[in-house]
Amino acid sequence: MAMTFNNGHDETIGEMNTTPLIDVMLVLLTLLIITLPMQTNAVKLTLPHGNNSEPPPAVVNLGVEFDGTITWDGAAVSRAQLDAHLARAARRTPQPEIHLSADRLAKYDTVAKVLSDAQRLGMTKIGFTDAQKFGQ
């Protein structure tokens, strides 16, 4: 609230209104009090120790070209050969990871059929990769 005083000589003495400044300082103090305990809490994590005795799973690069050609580790395969490769890979322990890289001009239908075949034959570790990463 702004206040003015008359000192009896018809001179007005103006004072600065400090109420908004005090309100801002109280809000900042409240935020500091609220956030300070959160910064002191620690998150306890259990990290693995030593060497992992299990070897990493093998990686199979499966590609779908723009013309519908399917490649298994760089070699062109037919749909029947792909099914045989996928069935063999699904029976392996540990199961290899399938890294599927589809050309950006490849038909969605071809990519969807390859994915459904992999799932139907029991593959569980399937992921997408960038086609340029493998030089395709």
TORPA-4810 file (N, C-alpha, C, O; in nm, 3 decimals):
<nodes>
NODE_1_0.082_-0.116_0.000_0.000_0.000_0.000_0.088_0.124_0.000_0.177_0.137_0.084_M
NODE_2_0.063_0.212_-0.091_0.141_0.337_-0.096_0.086_0.432_0.008_-0.035_0.445_0.026_A
NODE_3_0.176_0.499_0.075_0.133_0.593_0.179_0.201_0.727_0.156_0.317_0.733_0.114_M
NODE_4_0.130_0.831_0.183_0.188_0.965_0.176_0.159_1.035_0.307_0.056_1.011_0.371_T
NODE_5_0.250_1.119_0.346_0.236_1.192_0.471_0.244_1.341_0.444_0.319_1.386_0.358_F
NODE_6_0.167_1.415_0.516_0.179_1.560_0.514_0.254_1.601_0.639_0.221_1.556_0.749_N
NODE_7_0.353_1.684_0.623_0.430_1.725_0.740_0.387_1.860_0.796_0.455_1.916_0.882_N
NODE_8_0.277_1.911_0.749_0.224_2.035_0.800_0.265_2.157_0.719_0.209_2.264_0.739_G
NODE_9_0.358_2.144_0.632_0.402_2.255_0.548_0.353_2.240_0.407_0.410_2.299_0.315_H
NODE_10_0.249_2.163_0.387_0.192_2.135_0.256_0.290_2.069_0.160_0.277_2.084_0.038_D
NODE_11_0.387_1.999_0.213_0.478_1.922_0.130_0.441_1.774_0.145_0.419_1.725_0.255_E
NODE_12_0.434_1.707_0.034_0.401_1.565_0.036_0.529_1.485_0.032_0.617_1.509_-0.050_T
NODE_13_0.539_1.388_0.124_0.655_1.299_0.128_0.611_1.164_0.075_0.523_1.100_0.133_I
NODE_14_0.672_1.121_-0.037_0.635_0.992_-0.096_0.729_0.883_-0.050_0.850_0.904_-0.041_G
NODE_15_0.674_0.766_-0.021_0.755_0.652_0.016_0.727_0.537_-0.080_0.618_0.524_-0.134_E
NODE_16_0.829_0.455_-0.100_0.815_0.342_-0.189_0.728_0.234_-0.123_0.739_0.207_-0.004_M
NODE_17_0.642_0.173_-0.204_0.556_0.066_-0.155_0.639_-0.063_-0.151_0.675_-0.115_-0.257_N
NODE_18_0.670_-0.114_-0.034_0.754_-0.233_-0.020_0.675_-0.363_-0.009_0.736_-0.470_-0.002_T
NODE_19_0.545_-0.358_-0.006_0.464_-0.479_0.010_0.487_-0.579_-0.104_0.504_-0.697_-0.074_T
NODE_20_0.488_-0.538_-0.234_0.513_-0.637_-0.340_0.653_-0.698_-0.329_0.671_-0.816_-0.360_P
NODE_21_0.752_-0.620_-0.286_0.886_-0.674_-0.272_0.892_-0.778_-0.162_0.959_-0.880_-0.176_L
NODE_22_0.822_-0.754_-0.053_0.818_-0.851_0.056_0.746_-0.978_0.012_0.788_-1.088_0.047_I
NODE_23_0.638_-0.964_-0.066_0.566_-1.080_-0.117_0.656_-1.167_-0.206_0.655_-1.289_-0.195_D
NODE_24_0.733_-1.102_-0.293_0.823_-1.177_-0.381_0.929_-1.248_-0.299_0.961_-1.364_-0.326_V
NODE_25_0.983_-1.182_-0.199_1.086_-1.245_-0.116_1.028_-1.364_-0.038_1.098_-1.464_-0.020_M
NODE_26_0.905_-1.355_0.008_0.843_-1.466_0.080_0.820_-1.586_-0.013_0.838_-1.701_0.028_L
NODE_27_0.780_-1.559_-0.137_0.761_-1.668_-0.233_0.894_-1.736_-0.262_0.901_-1.859_-0.265_V
NODE_28_1.000_-1.659_-0.284_1.131_-1.717_-0.309_1.182_-1.798_-0.190_1.240_-1.905_-0.207_L
NODE_29_1.160_-1.746_-0.071_1.201_-1.819_0.049_1.123_-1.949_0.063_1.181_-2.052_0.098_L
NODE_30_0.994_-1.946_0.034_0.912_-2.068_0.040_0.961_-2.172_-0.061_0.972_-2.290_-0.028_T
NODE_31_0.991_-2.129_-0.184_1.041_-2.222_-0.285_1.175_-2.281_-0.244_1.200_-2.400_-0.267_L
NODE_32_1.261_-2.202_-0.184_1.390_-2.251_-0.137_1.371_-2.356_-0.028_1.438_-2.459_-0.029_L
NODE_33_1.281_-2.331_0.064_1.256_-2.426_0.173_1.198_-2.556_0.120_1.230_-2.664_0.171_I
NODE_34_1.113_-2.548_0.019_1.050_-2.669_-0.036_1.150_-2.751_-0.117_1.152_-2.873_-0.104_I
NODE_35_1.233_-2.687_-0.199_1.322_-2.762_-0.288_1.450_-2.808_-0.221_1.513_-2.901_-0.271_T
NODE_36_1.491_-2.748_-0.114_1.617_-2.786_-0.049_1.619_-2.931_0.000_1.720_-2.998_-0.022_L
NODE_37_1.515_-2.983_0.065_1.519_-3.124_0.107_1.525_-3.221_-0.010_1.581_-3.330_0.004_P
NODE_38_1.467_-3.186_-0.126_1.471_-3.276_-0.240_1.613_-3.290_-0.295_1.648_-3.394_-0.349_M
NODE_39_1.693_-3.189_-0.282_1.828_-3.194_-0.334_1.920_-3.277_-0.245_2.024_-3.325_-0.292_Q
NODE_40_1.885_-3.295_-0.122_1.972_-3.369_-0.032_1.943_-3.519_-0.033_2.024_-3.597_0.018_T
NODE_41_1.829_-3.562_-0.088_1.797_-3.704_-0.094_1.881_-3.772_-0.201_1.903_-3.715_-0.308_N
NODE_42_1.927_-3.892_-0.173_2.008_-3.968_-0.268_1.930_-4.089_-0.318_1.848_-4.146_-0.245_A
NODE_43_1.955_-4.126_-0.441_1.894_-4.245_-0.499_1.996_-4.357_-0.491_2.105_-4.346_-0.548_V
NODE_44_1.962_-4.463_-0.423_2.053_-4.576_-0.407_2.030_-4.675_-0.522_1.918_-4.721_-0.544_K
NODE_45_2.138_-4.707_-0.594_2.131_-4.801_-0.704_2.224_-4.919_-0.677_2.333_-4.902_-0.623_L
NODE_46_2.179_-5.035_-0.714_2.264_-5.153_-0.705_2.321_-5.177_-0.843_2.248_-5.216_-0.935_T
NODE_47_2.450_-5.154_-0.859_2.515_-5.171_-0.989_2.582_-5.308_-0.996_2.626_-5.361_-0.895_L
NODE_48_2.590_-5.364_-1.116_2.655_-5.495_-1.130_2.805_-5.483_-1.104_2.866_-5.379_-1.130_P
NODE_49_2.862_-5.591_-1.052_3.004_-5.595_-1.021_3.072_-5.703_-1.103_3.012_-5.807_-1.132_H
NODE_50_3.195_-5.680_-1.138_3.275_-5.782_-1.205_3.237_-5.803_-1.349_3.158_-5.727_-1.406_G
NODE_51_3.293_-5.906_-1.408_3.268_-5.939_-1.547_3.142_-6.022_-1.560_3.110_-6.104_-1.474_N
NODE_52_3.072_-5.999_-1.667_2.952_-6.078_-1.696_2.997_-6.209_-1.758_3.063_-6.209_-1.862_N
NODE_53_2.962_-6.321_-1.696_3.006_-6.451_-1.746_2.930_-6.492_-1.872_2.976_-6.578_-1.947_S
NODE_54_2.814_-6.431_-1.896_2.735_-6.465_-2.012_2.780_-6.381_-2.132_2.782_-6.258_-2.123_E
NODE_55_2.815_-6.444_-2.244_2.858_-6.367_-2.361_2.739_-6.290_-2.420_2.625_-6.333_-2.407_P
NODE_56_2.768_-6.180_-2.484_2.657_-6.105_-2.545_2.595_-6.187_-2.658_2.664_-6.265_-2.723_P
NODE_57_2.466_-6.169_-2.681_2.401_-6.248_-2.787_2.453_-6.205_-2.924_2.497_-6.092_-2.944_P
NODE_58_2.446_-6.298_-3.017_2.488_-6.270_-3.154_2.391_-6.169_-3.216_2.276_-6.157_-3.174_A
NODE_59_2.438_-6.097_-3.315_2.356_-5.998_-3.384_2.340_-6.041_-3.529_2.438_-6.073_-3.597_V
NODE_60_2.216_-6.042_-3.576_2.186_-6.075_-3.715_2.131_-5.948_-3.779_2.033_-5.891_-3.732_V
NODE_61_2.197_-5.903_-3.887_2.151_-5.785_-3.961_2.055_-5.829_-4.070_2.095_-5.891_-4.168_N
NODE_62_1.930_-5.797_-4.051_1.824_-5.834_-4.146_1.785_-5.707_-4.220_1.750_-5.607_-4.158_L
NODE_63_1.789_-5.710_-4.352_1.760_-5.591_-4.431_1.645_-5.612_-4.526_1.623_-5.722_-4.577_G
NODE_64_1.571_-5.504_-4.550_1.465_-5.504_-4.651_1.497_-5.390_-4.746_1.496_-5.273_-4.707_V
NODE_65_1.526_-5.424_-4.872_1.564_-5.325_-4.973_1.440_-5.261_-5.035_1.328_-5.306_-5.013_E
NODE_66_1.463_-5.156_-5.112_1.352_-5.082_-5.172_1.272_-5.166_-5.272_1.154_-5.142_-5.293_F
NODE_67_1.337_-5.266_-5.333_1.268_-5.349_-5.431_1.207_-5.475_-5.370_1.156_-5.560_-5.443_D
NODE_68_1.211_-5.488_-5.237_1.151_-5.602_-5.169_1.249_-5.714_-5.140_1.210_-5.816_-5.083_G
NODE_69_1.376_-5.698_-5.178_1.477_-5.800_-5.151_1.506_-5.804_-5.002_1.524_-5.701_-4.937_T
NODE_70_1.509_-5.925_-4.948_1.538_-5.944_-4.805_1.680_-5.999_-4.793_1.717_-6.093_-4.863_I
NODE_71_1.758_-5.939_-4.704_1.896_-5.984_-4.685_1.915_-6.032_-4.542_1.863_-5.973_-4.448_T
NODE_72_1.991_-6.141_-4.527_2.028_-6.197_-4.396_2.179_-6.185_-4.384_2.253_-6.255_-4.452_W
NODE_73_2.225_-6.097_-4.299_2.368_-6.066_-4.284_2.433_-6.034_-4.419_2.544_-6.079_-4.447_D
NODE_74_2.364_-5.957_-4.501_2.419_-5.910_-4.629_2.392_-6.000_-4.747_2.413_-5.957_-4.861_G
NODE_75_2.347_-6.122_-4.727_2.320_-6.215_-4.837_2.170_-6.218_-4.865_2.089_-6.230_-4.774_A
NODE_76_2.134_-6.205_-4.993_1.993_-6.207_-5.031_1.934_-6.345_-5.007_1.995_-6.447_-5.040_A
NODE_77_1.814_-6.347_-4.948_1.745_-6.474_-4.919_1.601_-6.464_-4.966_1.544_-6.355_-4.976_V
NODE_78_1.542_-6.581_-4.994_1.400_-6.585_-5.028_1.318_-6.591_-4.899_1.374_-6.604_-4.790_S
NODE_79_1.186_-6.583_-4.912_1.100_-6.589_-4.793_1.112_-6.725_-4.724_1.111_-6.732_-4.601_R
NODE_80_1.125_-6.833_-4.802_1.138_-6.967_-4.743_1.272_-6.980_-4.669_1.278_-7.036_-4.560_A
NODE_81_1.379_-6.927_-4.730_1.508_-6.931_-4.662_1.506_-6.844_-4.537_1.567_-6.879_-4.436_Q
NODE_82_1.437_-6.731_-4.543_1.426_-6.644_-4.426_1.356_-6.717_-4.312_1.399_-6.709_-4.197_L
NODE_83_1.248_-6.789_-4.345_1.177_-6.865_-4.242_1.269_-6.970_-4.179_1.264_-6.991_-4.058_D
NODE_84_1.351_-7.036_-4.260_1.442_-7.138_-4.207_1.547_-7.073_-4.116_1.577_-7.125_-4.009_A
NODE_85_1.602_-6.959_-4.159_1.701_-6.887_-4.078_1.639_-6.842_-3.945_1.700_-6.855_-3.839_H
NODE_86_1.518_-6.788_-3.952_1.452_-6.738_-3.830_1.419_-6.852_-3.734_1.434_-6.838_-3.613_L
NODE_87_1.374_-6.966_-3.789_1.342_-7.081_-3.703_1.468_-7.134_-3.634_1.465_-7.168_-3.516_A
NODE_88_1.579_-7.140_-3.708_1.705_-7.184_-3.650_1.752_-7.087_-3.542_1.798_-7.128_-3.435_R
NODE_89_1.741_-6.957_-3.570_1.786_-6.855_-3.474_1.699_-6.856_-3.349_1.748_-6.830_-3.239_A
NODE_90_1.570_-6.884_-3.364_1.479_-6.885_-3.249_1.510_-7.001_-3.153_1.483_-6.991_-3.034_A
NODE_91_1.566_-7.110_-3.206_1.598_-7.226_-3.121_1.731_-7.210_-3.048_1.758_-7.283_-2.953_R
NODE_92_1.815_-7.114_-3.091_1.946_-7.096_-3.028_1.932_-7.036_-2.889_1.838_-6.962_-2.860_R
NODE_93_2.029_-7.070_-2.802_2.033_-7.014_-2.667_2.171_-6.954_-2.646_2.270_-7.027_-2.656_T
NODE_94_2.184_-6.829_-2.618_2.082_-6.725_-2.615_2.038_-6.688_-2.756_2.113_-6.704_-2.853_P
NODE_95_1.918_-6.641_-2.764_1.861_-6.606_-2.892_1.931_-6.482_-2.949_1.950_-6.384_-2.877_Q
NODE_96_1.970_-6.485_-3.077_2.038_-6.368_-3.133_1.944_-6.248_-3.145_1.822_-6.263_-3.151_P
NODE_97_2.004_-6.131_-3.149_1.926_-6.009_-3.169_1.910_-5.987_-3.319_2.006_-5.999_-3.395_E
NODE_98_1.790_-5.954_-3.360_1.763_-5.923_-3.500_1.763_-5.772_-3.513_1.680_-5.704_-3.453_I
NODE_99_1.856_-5.718_-3.592_1.861_-5.575_-3.621_1.805_-5.555_-3.762_1.872_-5.585_-3.861_H
NODE_100_1.682_-5.506_-3.770_1.613_-5.489_-3.897_1.639_-5.348_-3.949_1.611_-5.250_-3.881_L
NODE_101_1.693_-5.341_-4.069_1.712_-5.210_-4.133_1.636_-5.212_-4.264_1.667_-5.289_-4.356_S
NODE_102_1.535_-5.128_-4.272_1.451_-5.121_-4.391_1.485_-4.994_-4.468_1.498_-4.887_-4.410_A
NODE_103_1.497_-5.008_-4.598_1.519_-4.891_-4.683_1.398_-4.799_-4.671_1.285_-4.846_-4.655_D
NODE_104_1.422_-4.670_-4.680_1.309_-4.577_-4.662_1.209_-4.586_-4.775_1.096_-4.539_-4.761_R
NODE_105_1.248_-4.645_-4.889_1.155_-4.662_-5.001_1.092_-4.801_-5.004_1.012_-4.830_-5.093_L
NODE_106_1.127_-4.887_-4.908_1.071_-5.023_-4.903_0.923_-5.016_-4.870_0.877_-4.928_-4.797_A
NODE_107_0.849_-5.111_-4.925_0.705_-5.115_-4.899_0.680_-5.159_-4.756_0.746_-5.249_-4.704_K
NODE_108_0.583_-5.095_-4.694_0.548_-5.127_-4.556_0.503_-5.272_-4.545_0.531_-5.339_-4.445_Y
NODE_109_0.433_-5.320_-4.646_0.381_-5.457_-4.643_0.494_-5.559_-4.631_0.481_-5.657_-4.558_D
NODE_110_0.603_-5.537_-4.703_0.716_-5.630_-4.698_0.779_-5.631_-4.559_0.810_-5.737_-4.505_T
NODE_111_0.799_-5.511_-4.502_0.858_-5.502_-4.369_0.766_-5.566_-4.265_0.813_-5.636_-4.176_V
NODE_112_0.635_-5.542_-4.277_0.539_-5.599_-4.182_0.538_-5.752_-4.191_0.526_-5.820_-4.089_A
NODE_113_0.550_-5.807_-4.312_0.552_-5.953_-4.327_0.678_-6.013_-4.265_0.672_-6.118_-4.202_K
NODE_114_0.792_-5.946_-4.283_0.917_-5.995_-4.222_0.905_-5.994_-4.070_0.944_-6.090_-4.004_V
NODE_115_0.849_-5.886_-4.015_0.831_-5.878_-3.869_0.734_-5.984_-3.818_0.759_-6.046_-3.714_L
NODE_116_0.625_-6.005_-3.890_0.528_-6.106_-3.845_0.586_-6.247_-3.856_0.558_-6.332_-3.772_S
NODE_117_0.667_-6.272_-3.960_0.732_-6.404_-3.971_0.827_-6.425_-3.854_0.830_-6.534_-3.796_D
NODE_118_0.904_-6.324_-3.819_0.998_-6.336_-3.708_0.923_-6.364_-3.577_0.966_-6.447_-3.498_A
NODE_119_0.814_-6.295_-3.555_0.737_-6.317_-3.433_0.671_-6.455_-3.434_0.670_-6.524_-3.332_Q
NODE_120_0.618_-6.493_-3.546_0.550_-6.623_-3.558_0.645_-6.738_-3.531_0.606_-6.840_-3.475_R
NODE_121_0.772_-6.723_-3.572_0.870_-6.830_-3.555_0.941_-6.826_-3.421_1.029_-6.908_-3.395_L
NODE_122_0.904_-6.731_-3.334_0.954_-6.734_-3.196_1.064_-6.635_-3.164_1.122_-6.643_-3.055_G
NODE_123_1.096_-6.542_-3.252_1.199_-6.443_-3.223_1.142_-6.338_-3.127_1.031_-6.288_-3.147_M
NODE_124_1.219_-6.306_-3.024_1.172_-6.208_-2.925_1.259_-6.084_-2.920_1.216_-5.981_-2.868_T
NODE_125_1.380_-6.090_-2.972_1.471_-5.975_-2.966_1.485_-5.913_-3.105_1.576_-5.948_-3.180_K
NODE_126_1.394_-5.822_-3.138_1.391_-5.760_-3.269_1.395_-5.609_-3.249_1.322_-5.554_-3.167_I
NODE_127_1.481_-5.544_-3.325_1.489_-5.399_-3.316_1.517_-5.338_-3.453_1.564_-5.407_-3.544_G
NODE_128_1.488_-5.209_-3.466_1.513_-5.138_-3.590_1.645_-5.064_-3.583_1.682_-5.010_-3.478_F
NODE_129_1.717_-5.060_-3.695_1.842_-4.985_-3.702_1.838_-4.898_-3.827_1.751_-4.914_-3.913_T
NODE_130_1.932_-4.807_-3.835_1.942_-4.717_-3.948_2.007_-4.793_-4.065_2.107_-4.863_-4.045_D
NODE_131_1.952_-4.780_-4.184_2.003_-4.853_-4.300_2.144_-4.808_-4.337_2.223_-4.889_-4.386_A
NODE_132_2.177_-4.681_-4.316_2.309_-4.632_-4.355_2.418_-4.679_-4.259_2.536_-4.676_-4.293_Q
NODE_133_2.380_-4.722_-4.138_2.479_-4.765_-4.040_2.558_-4.886_-4.090_2.677_-4.898_-4.061_K
NODE_134_2.493_-4.974_-4.164_2.558_-5.095_-4.211_2.601_-5.084_-4.357_2.640_-5.183_-4.419_F
NODE_135_2.594_-4.961_-4.411_2.638_-4.941_-4.548_2.541_-4.997_-4.649_2.581_-5.030_-4.761_G
NODE_136_2.416_-5.009_-4.614_2.317_-5.063_-4.709_2.245_-4.951_-4.779_2.158_-4.976_-4.862_Q
</nodes>
